[in-house]
């Protein structure tokens, strides 16, 4: 699982490019670090490893043991529902269309996993996939999308030597503590975690759905 260090590391994967490391650190020292309470919470000893916010701020994106800090974006999870962890259901695509960039779903049914975090999106009965497919005006700060990506990343069965740094309980805890008081700061934190190396493959064309023959 993504929240555990590998017990028997194999060949160490390549470290992220230095410009990617610097970009992550710049984001952390900007808006994300403005949420000082979030940074303090993420620095608790029980979460202390190089793939947490505190570890990233120290520049430890790849450290002894060959662990690479990883995270897939909201767009990745939107485009690759077959790669979702088994505890979560993307739902049924009602309208699937082949495009130049892959198969794209224009309408998702309500049978997917409901948005699990307290607030307006859950009150509206939105599913996780429906929130991922929203535009910025529907999902202020894109907090909902990045929270979903954080939750999926925390539960994803990453390959050995890759770690997200947080488990699902941590993600719920962060939301409950800070979504109401500092939504933009929380989004910035999740974004920093979600925009690292994605180890799950198929990052290219969208694979949101399957176009039926003759459809």
N, C-alpha and C positions, 0 to 999 in steps of 0.2 A: 504494500500500500504506500501511498505517497507520503504519509506522515511518519514513516519509520525509516531509519537508516538501514541499508542493506547489511545482512549478516555476513555475507561472504562476497565482498566486492570483486568484480572481474576486472577486465582491462578498463582503466579509467578513461571515460569519454573526454573529448576535447573540451577545454575550458571555453566559456563564452568569449567572443571577441572583445578586446579591451574597450572599444567604443560603446558596445552594448552595456558593459559594466559601468562605464562612466555615465551613460544616460540614465541607468537605474539609480545611481547615486545622486545625480542631479535632481531627479524627481523627488527622491526621499528628502533631500536637504531643502527642497522648496515647499510646495503646498502640503505634501504628506507630513513633513515634520512640523508643520504648523499645528497639527492636532497632537499637542504634547501628551495629552492623556492617553491617546491611542498608542503612541510610541512607548510610554511607560508600561502600559499593560503588556505590549508585545515583548518587552524586555524581561519579563518574569523568568526566573531560573528554569522553571519547568518547560519553557518553550525555547530555552537557550541553545540554538544551533545555528549554523551559518546561513540557513535558508529562511530564517525569520527576518522581520524588518530590522531588528537590532543587528543581526549578522550582516545583512545587506549594507547597512549604513557604515559598517566597518570595512566594507569592500570584500567580504568573504563570500563571493558568489561561487567559488570553486576552491575547495580547501583539502587538506590531507584526508585520505580515505577515498578520494575519487568521487565524492558526492557532487553532483551538479544541481544547482537550484533551478527548478522548472516551474512552468505555469503556462496554461493555454488560455487564449483570449476569449471573450464572449463570442466573437465572430467564429472562432474555431468550433465552439460547442453548438452554435446555431447551425453551422454547415455540416457537422458530423455527428448527428444524433445516434448513429450506430456505435459510436465510441463512448456513449454515456455510461457511467458506472451503473451496475445493475440495480442499485437501490432507487434509482430515479428513472422515470418514464418520460420521454419527449412527447409522446402522444401521436395521434394519427394525422397525417397530412391529408387535407380535403381537396386541395388544388395544387397539383405538382406540374411544373412546366420545365422543359428542357431549354436552357439558355446557353449562350456562348461561354459562360463561366461555370457550367454545371447544372445540375437539377436543383431548382429552387421551389420551395413551398410558399404559396401566397396566402394560405389560410390553414391554421392548425385547429384541430378539434379540441374540445374541453376535457379529453380523457387522459391527458398527461398529468404528471405530478404537479399539484398546486404549488404556487409560489409560497415557500414555507416561512418567510419572515413576517413578523407583525407589521401592519401598516395598510395603506390604501390599496396597494396592489393585491395583497391577499384578501382584503375585504371585498375587492371587486371580482374575486373568483378567478383571477388570471392563473394560467399555468406557467411553469418555468419557461417553456419554449415560447409561449406567447409574449412573455416579458422580454426575452432575448430578441424577439423580432420587432419590438417597439422602436420608434424613433426617439430622439432626445427629448422632444416636448412631452411625450407620453411618460417617459421615465426620467424625471429630473435628475441631473448630474450623471445619468446612466448608472446610478447606484444599484438599482435592481439587477441590471445586466451583469455588473461586475461582482455583485454578491453571489449571483447564481454561478458565475464562472469560478469564483473562489470555492463555493461549496462543491462543485463538480471536480475541481482540481484536488481538493482535499480528500475526496473519496476515490479518485482515479487510481487504477492499478498501474502505476508508472513502472517502467523497466528498472532493473537493478541499477543502482548508482545515481538515480534521480530522486529528488525530494521536493515537495511543495513547502514543507516546513511547518504546516498547521494541519490539524485534523478537523473533522466536521464540527465537533463541539466547540472548538476555538472560533470558527466562523460564526456560529450562532451567538456565541458570547460577545463577540465584537459588535455584531448587529444590535443586540439587545442593549448594549452599553452606549453606543455612539450614533446610531442611525438617526435618532431624533435630534440630538444636540449638535452634531457636526456631520451632516450627510456628505458634504463635499470632501471633508478630510478623510472620512471612511472610504469613500469611493477612490480617492487618490491612493490610499494604502492598498486596497484590493487591486487597483490597476497596476501598481508597482509589482505586486506578486504575480498577477496574471499575464504580464507582458515579458516573461522570461522565456527561456528555451522550451518549446513544446515537444515532448518526446514521444507523442502518440502517432505521428505520421499523418500522411494524407492532408497536408496543410494547403494544398492547391485548390483545385476546383471544388465547388460546393457539391455535397452529397446529401442534401437535406431529405431527399425522397426518391421514389422510383416512379418513373413515368410509365403508365400502363401502355401496353401495345395498342396502337390506334387512338391513344388519349391525347 
